Each structure stands twice: as C-alpha cells, then as structure tokens.
C-alpha cells in the first residue's frame, strides 16, 4: 500500500470516520490491477487509490457502500464469464472491460469503535472503564471527582457533563450510570441526551423505582422504560469487576447489529449502453446526449462507439 493511503486510513481511523479498505487479492491478466493494489473508500463515496480502471471502480464503490451499511467484509469478483452460483460467499459481477481478464477484491469496512459513557467513580464505574477499554471501546468517564488515576486509558475524562464529547452518529453509544447515590437522577438525564443504544443504571430495583418517580416529569416514559435495571446479565456477579463484566456482556448481547449507523449517501446509477457497466452519473467523465436524453459511459472508447452508431446500442 502506498504511504499516502496508509496515512489517509490512519487519519480517518483517528477521527472516527468510517471507511472501507479495498485490496486486490487475485487477478487473471490482462486486467490492469495487480495483487496488493489498494483503495480507500469513504462513507461519502470518495475514492482514493487504485484497484483497476473504470471497469472495476463503480462496482467497488457500490460494494464498499454496502459493506459500510452492514459492517461486513465482502469478496468481490469481476469476471467476463461469471459463475452464476458460488458457495464460497463471493459477490460475482460480469467484467465488461474489452481487454478481458478478471480481478478479485477484498473489501474490509473499518468502523468507529463503540462508545461507552461511564457516569460515576464508584468501583463498578472504574472497573467498567478498564474492561471496556480492553475490549476496544472508546471510553468517556464523567464525574465531579473523575481523574486519570480513576480511569487510566480513558479517551475522555470529564468533571462536568458539558465536557463530554458529542457522540458520533456512525458509532453505537452505550451508557452506564454507576453513580450509586451521587447525582443519580442528573446523570440519567445527561445520559439520555446522548440517545444511547443501551442505558443501564446500577442500583437496587427499589432505589431505581424512586429515581423513575423523580424523573417522571423530566423525561419521556418511553425513554425511562428502556433503561436496564438491574444492570447486566444475571451471572451471579458479586465483585465490581464481575458486575462490570455482566454489564458489558449485556451490552454485547443487546448491541445493535448487523447495521452500524453509517450515513451512506444513495447515489443514482446509470448504465453504459455500450458495455452495460454501472456508472455513477455524478462522477462519470464521459457523457453524451442523444435524442434529448443523457447517456454516461465508463470510458472514452464506449462513448465514441455509441456516438458512431447510437441505434446499434439503443
């Protein structure tokens, strides 16, 4: 992979922006792509790098968008004689380039880490921060007494709720209120403003019932009813670390899947009337009009053939 693509991928990952990494893993000449050729496709449809010419790029763009939608990697094969059915899970498309050859491309979605908001500095809150970080979560801890010694390795440590970062729309957000008697109701209200996919409150059922009664006039019944209490799966946990484990196990069990919240723009596609390839009209470099209609082409050669004999292709 070229250095600039590595730097771009690292920068996107650092900023928590979703992207897909497309890599050529197989080829049959005379296709122009070579094994190891790589491209980065961002969620807005920007394409950086090389995995073949105009015959492969539209398919890679389309499949990359789908990979970002469902969070699943996919293997794409473009072949002039595609097998109608395969049992290995590959997505097969016809190769329409006149030069022939085939190419196999692996597309890997790279999505932002799930975000865990931890409220409180109780032993359970601290254990949650440590375990979630070890599981690859982005961790934000908030409490008036929060500091780096309580949450080593946390991505954000806030002593005021206003200091919490705004949750990214492209990553799932989970929240746990483990304040345990210290600003419980306020912490729940702050957690609800982040619209988490999961919200749990560490408290006894009796104490939580009191919290709900106090919050009845401040938060919608639906939002309060969705709060998990008791927090975590019933694993017989007793220590702070075991309780934290049970909460994270419940998050894993209930997390939204398989479709992360990635805003993928819908791009209307056109069909090259000469070779049949799908072409993005917003990015197509080759365009012609005939009979009052717009036509888009994958390459200059297809455009010239169409203009020479439109009736042949219509």
C-alpha positions in Angstrom: 0.0 0.0 0.0 1.2 3.5 -0.8 2.3 5.6 2.1 -0.3 8.3 1.4 -3.1 5.7 1.6 -1.8 4.4 4.9 -1.7 8.0 6.3 -5.2 8.6 5.0 -6.6 5.4 6.6 -4.8 6.2 9.9 -6.2 9.8 9.9 -9.8 8.6 9.2 -9.5 6.0 11.9 -8.1 8.5 14.4 -11.0 10.9 13.7 -13.5 8.0 14.0 -14.8 8.3 10.4 -15.9 5.1 8.7 -14.2 3.9 5.6 -13.7 0.7 3.6 -10.3 -0.7 2.5 -10.4 -2.4 -0.9 -7.4 -4.7 -1.8 -6.8 -6.8 -4.9 -6.2 -10.3 -3.7 -6.3 -12.1 -7.1 -6.1 -11.4 -10.8 -6.0 -13.1 -14.2 -4.3 -11.0 -16.9 -4.6 -8.8 -18.9 -6.5 -6.9 -16.2 -4.7 -3.7 -15.2 -4.9 -4.3 -11.4 -2.2 -6.3 -9.5 -2.3 -8.2 -6.3 -1.8 -5.7 -3.4 -3.2 -2.7 -5.2 -5.4 -0.9 -2.6 -8.0 1.8 -2.4 -9.7 3.7 0.4 -13.4 4.4 0.0 -15.0 6.9 2.5 -18.7 7.0 3.5 -19.3 9.9 1.2 -18.2 7.9 -1.8 -14.8 9.4 -2.2 -12.3 7.0 -3.8 -8.6 7.1 -3.2 -6.1 4.7 -4.7 -6.2 2.0 -7.4 -7.8 -1.4 -7.7 -8.3 -1.3 -11.5 -9.7 1.0 -14.1 -13.2 2.2 -15.0 -14.4 -1.4 -15.3 -13.9 -2.2 -11.6 -14.3 1.2 -9.8 -18.1 1.5 -9.9 -18.6 -2.0 -8.5 -16.1 -1.4 -5.8 -17.7 1.9 -4.8 -21.2 0.2 -4.7 -20.0 -2.8 -2.7 -17.9 -0.6 -0.3 -21.1 1.4 0.5 -22.9 -1.8 1.2 -20.0 -3.0 3.4 -20.3 0.2 5.4 -24.0 -0.2 5.8 -24.0 -3.8 7.2 -20.5 -3.7 8.7 -19.5 -7.0 7.0 -16.4 -7.6 4.8 -17.1 -8.9 1.3 -15.1 -10.5 -1.5 -15.9 -9.2 -5.0 -15.0 -11.0 -8.2 -15.3 -9.4 -11.7 -15.1 -12.0 -14.4 -16.0 -12.0 -18.1 -17.6 -15.4 -17.5 -19.1 -15.2 -14.0 -20.3 -18.4 -12.4 -24.0 -18.0 -11.7 -23.8 -19.7 -8.3 -21.0 -19.9 -5.8 -20.8 -21.5 -2.4 -17.9 -19.5 -1.1 -19.8 -16.3 -0.4 -18.1 -14.2 -3.1 -20.1 -11.5 -4.8 -19.6 -12.1 -8.5 -20.1 -9.5 -11.3 -19.5 -9.5 -15.0 -16.3 -8.0 -16.1 -17.3 -5.7 -19.0 -13.8 -4.4 -20.0 -13.0 -5.2 -23.6 -9.4 -6.1 -22.6 -10.7 -9.2 -20.7 -9.1 -10.7 -17.6 -10.6 -11.0 -14.1 -10.0 -9.5 -10.7 -10.8 -10.5 -7.1 -11.0 -7.7 -4.5 -11.5 -7.9 -0.7 -13.4 -5.1 0.8 -13.0 -4.5 4.6 -15.2 -1.9 6.4 -13.4 0.0 9.1 -15.9 1.4 11.5 -15.5 3.7 14.6 -15.1 2.0 17.9 -18.3 1.7 20.0 -18.5 4.4 22.6 -19.1 3.8 26.3 -20.2 6.6 28.6 -19.5 5.8 32.3 -21.1 8.0 34.9 -19.6 7.9 38.4 -16.3 7.0 40.1 -17.6 4.0 42.1 -15.6 0.8 42.0 -18.0 -0.6 39.4 -17.6 2.5 37.2 -13.8 2.2 37.4 -14.0 -1.5 36.5 -16.2 -0.7 33.6 -13.7 1.8 32.2 -10.9 -0.7 32.4 -12.7 -3.7 30.9 -14.4 -1.7 28.1 -11.0 -0.2 27.1 -9.5 -3.7 26.9 -12.4 -4.7 24.6 -11.6 -1.9 22.2 -14.3 0.6 23.2 -13.9 4.4 23.3 -14.5 5.3 26.9 -15.7 8.6 28.3 -15.9 8.9 32.0 -17.8 11.8 33.8 -18.0 12.7 37.5 -17.0 15.7 39.6 -14.3 13.5 41.1 -13.1 11.8 37.9 -9.4 11.9 37.0 -6.8 9.8 35.2 -6.0 7.7 38.2 -9.6 6.5 38.4 -9.9 5.9 34.7 -6.5 5.0 33.2 -6.5 4.9 29.4 -9.9 6.6 29.1 -10.4 8.6 25.9 -12.2 11.4 27.7 -12.4 12.3 31.4 -14.9 15.0 32.3 -15.7 16.6 35.6 -18.8 18.3 34.1 -21.4 16.7 31.7 -20.9 19.6 29.3 -17.3 18.5 28.7 -18.5 15.1 27.3 -17.8 14.8 23.5 -20.8 14.6 21.2 -21.4 11.0 20.3 -20.6 10.2 16.6 -23.6 9.2 14.5 -21.6 6.5 12.9 -20.8 4.5 16.1 -23.1 2.8 18.6 -23.3 4.5 22.0 -23.7 2.8 25.4 -24.1 4.4 28.8 -24.0 3.1 32.3 -24.9 5.2 35.3 -22.9 3.9 38.3 -23.0 7.0 40.5 -24.6 4.9 43.3 -26.2 7.7 45.4 -24.3 10.6 44.0 -26.2 12.8 41.4 -28.0 9.7 40.1 -31.0 11.4 38.6 -28.9 14.2 36.9 -26.6 11.5 35.5 -29.6 9.7 33.9 -30.8 12.9 32.3 -27.4 13.6 30.9 -27.1 10.1 29.6 -30.5 10.3 27.8 -29.4 13.4 25.9 -26.8 11.3 24.2 -29.5 9.0 22.9 -27.6 5.8 23.8 -28.4 2.4 22.2 -28.2 1.0 25.7 -28.6 2.7 29.1 -28.3 0.8 32.4 -28.4 2.1 36.0 -26.5 0.3 38.7 -29.0 0.4 41.6 -31.4 -1.8 43.5 -34.9 -2.1 42.0 -36.3 -0.2 44.9 -33.8 2.7 44.5 -34.3 2.8 40.8 -38.1 3.0 41.2 -37.5 6.1 43.3 -35.4 7.5 40.5 -38.1 6.9 37.9 -40.7 8.6 40.1 -38.5 11.7 40.5 -37.7 11.8 36.7 -41.3 11.2 35.5 -41.9 14.8 34.8 -38.4 15.4 33.3 -38.0 12.5 30.8 -40.4 10.6 28.5 -41.9 7.4 29.8 -40.6 5.5 26.8 -37.0 6.6 27.5 -37.3 5.8 31.2 -38.9 2.4 30.4 -36.0 1.4 28.1 -33.4 1.8 31.0 -31.9 -1.5 32.1 -32.2 -2.2 35.8 -30.9 -4.3 37.3 -27.8 -3.6 35.2 -26.2 -6.5 33.4 -26.9 -10.2 32.9 -27.6 -12.4 35.8 -24.2 -14.1 36.2 -24.2 -14.3 40.0 -21.7 -11.4 40.0 -20.6 -10.0 43.3 -17.3 -8.1 42.9 -17.1 -4.8 41.0 -15.2 -6.5 38.2 -17.7 -9.3 37.9 -20.6 -6.8 37.8 -18.8 -4.8 35.2 -18.3 -8.0 33.2 -22.0 -8.8 33.4 -22.9 -5.3 32.2 -20.6 -5.5 29.2 -21.9 -9.0 28.5 -25.4 -7.5 28.3 -24.2 -4.7 26.0 -22.6 -7.3 23.7 -25.8 -9.3 23.8 -28.2 -6.4 23.1 -26.0 -4.2 20.9 -27.5 -3.2 17.5 -26.4 -5.4 14.7 -25.6 -6.0 12.0 -26.1 -2.5 10.7 -24.0 0.3 12.3 -25.4 3.8 12.0 -23.3 4.9 9.0 -24.8 7.7 6.8 -24.2 6.3 3.3 -25.5 8.6 0.6 -27.7 7.0 -2.1 -26.2 7.5 -5.5 -28.4 7.0 -8.5 -26.6 4.8 -11.1 -26.7 4.9 -14.9 -25.9 2.1 -17.3 -23.3 2.4 -20.1 -25.4 1.5 -23.2 -22.3 0.0 -24.9 -20.8 -2.3 -22.4 -23.5 -2.5 -19.8 -21.4 -1.3 -16.9 -22.9 0.6 -14.0 -21.7 4.2 -14.0 -22.1 6.9 -11.3 -23.5 9.9 -13.3 -22.2 12.3 -10.7 -18.6 11.1 -11.2 -18.6 9.9 -14.9 -16.0 11.6 -17.0 -17.6 10.5 -20.3 -21.1 11.8 -21.2 -23.2 12.3 -24.3 -26.7 13.4 -25.3 -28.8 11.7 -27.9 -32.5 12.2 -28.7 -32.8 14.6 -25.8 -31.5 12.0 -23.3 -28.3 11.9 -21.3 -26.0 8.8 -21.5 -23.0 8.0 -19.4 -20.0 5.8 -20.2 -17.3 4.0 -18.4 -14.6 5.2 -20.8 -13.9 7.3 -23.9 -14.0 4.2 -26.2 -17.6 3.3 -25.2 -18.6 6.9 -25.8 -17.1 7.0 -29.3 -18.6 3.7 -30.3 -22.0 5.0 -29.1 -21.8 8.3 -31.0 -20.7 6.5 -34.2 -23.8 4.3 -34.2 -26.3 5.1 -31.4 -29.1 3.0 -33.0 -26.9 -0.1 -32.5 -26.9 0.3 -28.8 -30.4 1.6 -28.2 
